[in-house]
Amino acid sequence: LYACDEGSMPYQISPKSLDTIKQQDFNGRLQHNFSAHPKVCPRTREMHWIGYGEHSVQGSDAYTHYSVVNARGTLVKTIPLHFRKPTPLIHDMAITKNHAIFMDFPLYDMTKKIRVEDKTMFGILPRSATDESDIVWIESDGMYGYHVANAWEQYDEKLGATIIDIFMVTSKEFHFQRSNASSLQLRHFRFNVDTATQLLCKVVSAVPCDFPVIDNRKVSMPTRYIYASRLAKRIPIPLAIDGLIRYDVATGETIEIDFPDGVCGGEAQFVPRTLPNSTMLSGVDGDGYLLVLRYNETSDESELAIYDAQSMSSVPRSLIK
């Protein structure tokens, strides 16, 4: 169990006591910052992440690095990545079965709004790569997003090409010093890796949201359900959350859960109803619970709300204060 931060190395924590065991550097092999959102592949149990900022990676002049730890906990590679410019906030990445995906957003000045004309570059690198020479860069509109929901790939027989789909929350109006409550939305991107072209960039849910999550047993694989925290325009604090949403990739439907008046929340986590010990690949997509910490202004109490992720009822299955 790790406490993750993109400004340092991760802290290993005891799952039972939550006591800090140590700051994890993977036997001295980790020479750059960690990430708030590492990705664990259910097929291989590898952990992938991107780190930025100060580092001591030998022979590297890059600002950004991509590392992989195998199922045995051994750091097996670190690859320097050269973005167009050093950017002050590289928060997330994605993986598919065979590729790692990096977002080079044009967040160059945190005091100004993103410029669409500055473009976003999506870097797609084979997971088997040992350096960045095989990366494919694909252009999209200038925007910014903190969080990825999921990504997956398939081979299109008609096109004779590998197609990658990625869902993440972004904004073309992003301004770091503002709340962005009305402009952060879930988008669906589709890329042709072989021709290095974008096939789709589409807002799929009109509900402003952030902190998208999925059933982590489906990371890098096709996902039907994406959950996220709904952003509230009426609460005058940055990224205030007044509910949850579920987006159905198959039907395009968005279902919303409303928090009671005077209650705001944070990032939800999906917990499977059953968690077989044999494999991370078991289980039905969406069969589980959404756990979210909330604050009740009326009672001045914090509470853990547990919702049924299948029914998406606004009435919690349990409320722990």
Secondary structure, DSSP 8 states (H G I E B T S, - for coil): -EE--TTS--EEE-TTT--EEEE--TTTT--B---SS-EE-TTT--EEEEEESSB--TT---SEEEEEE-TTS-EEEEEEE--SS--S-----EE-SSEEEEEE-----TTS---GGG-EEEEEEETT-SSGGG-EEEEE-S-B-S-EEEEEEEEETTTTEEEEEEEEEEBTT--TTS--TTT-EEEEEEEETTTTEEEEEEE---S-EEEEE--GGGTTS--SEEEEEEE-SSS-STT-EEEEEEEETTT--EEEEE--TTEEE---EEEES---SS-TT-S-TT-EEEEEEEEETTTTEEEEEEEETTT--SS-SEEE-
